[in-house]
Amino acid sequence: MEKNRIMEAPREKVLLVGVDDESPGEDFEYAMEEMANLAKACRMEPVGVITQKMESVNTGLYIGTGKVQEVKEAARALDAELVIFDNTLSPSQLRNLQKELGMPVMDRTALILDIFETRARTREARLQVESARLKYLLPRLVGMHDALTRQGGTSGSMSSRGAGEKKLELDRRRIEKRISELNRDLEDIARERQVQRKKRQQNGIPLVALVGYTNAGKSTIMNAMIDAYMKEEDKKVLEQDMLFATLDTTVRRINTGNNRDFLLSDTVGFIHKLPHGLVKAFRSTLSEALNADLLLQVVDYADPHFREQMETTAETLTELGAGDIPMITVFNKLDKCDVEISWPQVVGKDKIYLCAKQDTSLEMLVELILNRVYVDYQEAEFLVPYEKGNILSYFMENSHIRDRAYEEKGTRISVRCHRADKEKYAELLV
């Protein structure tokens, strides 16, 4: 009951402010529209938008002094409770704007951090978000205790400082200590993840990682494959039409039959101007993409800005060090747009147009994945002596047996196996 009351609580009214510096290749209107969607994802209600064209931002106030007054008047007229700026504000800009506007101010980074905080489910995700938030907060402590008195001192001891200065120092020490604790905890989790990853690699099962812009349909593809190949409802991930619906990396084994399984990993979505601190904080989670044999870049083809979203994904993958991993581009949501392209359709070996919720599309995608991750598999025929049953068992578990016959000298098998296995047991080739 309490949960329902919280969900039905009135949304906080916010005023959005953006600076158009006319950067080449950047669609400012789209960026502001995305800001509004981020605010809605954080259960806020955008009541107005104010923009300004500037070649470079004001170092003290981000926007011009005249525009500050316009924002102040608009916020009062629209009953806005919070002003959100479209980029990361420096500590001094944040402090000056709050003083001039006389109301709370938030920047894009803090907004995304708020969304991440509400979406984090696993212990790792919660620790990562807390770490990123504290690192963002640390340089912004100055000015938070202006209401408290200060006094000068020459000895350097905390006893000679004013209440505000002492509170600031205590907060700084507390935050730095907590960041150190979080780093230790996250390092422990990263080591556990590395052990799990090594075990999976020893099994020789290819890892395929879903990557792409937030809300492009990664979780939809993951759940569709779970429905088709696992049929375990409790293994499915959260799937909602919203930005950053899920932050937690999930790995599932997709059993396609014929000993051609692969691991599918769903990772946190990317977004334009994703704060560097968040990319760094989520590096261990995103390391699933770093260690993948194949990336599936999921693209919302129905979004008119899908090309810019692909560029953002490419930039983020490069920042992570995953820019050179083989990739299939999955153009999704063809059912939601009016295009001349027939679908589902594979183009070349690295592009597919589909609708993730359609069975034929899913089958075509899985076949494309298998052709890429099992490219080193070859046809072969072996005659395995009966006394070497362990070798036969190995092939039964790690290859696709096409035919099997029992002969006088052993078991004859026609298989599709890895090239390394074909070379290893070359003396048994027929």
Summary of the structure (lengths in Angstrom):
residues: 430
radius of gyration: 27.3
end to end distance: 70.4
largest distance: 97.8
contacts: 1303
relative contact order: 0.08
helix: 47%
strand: 21%
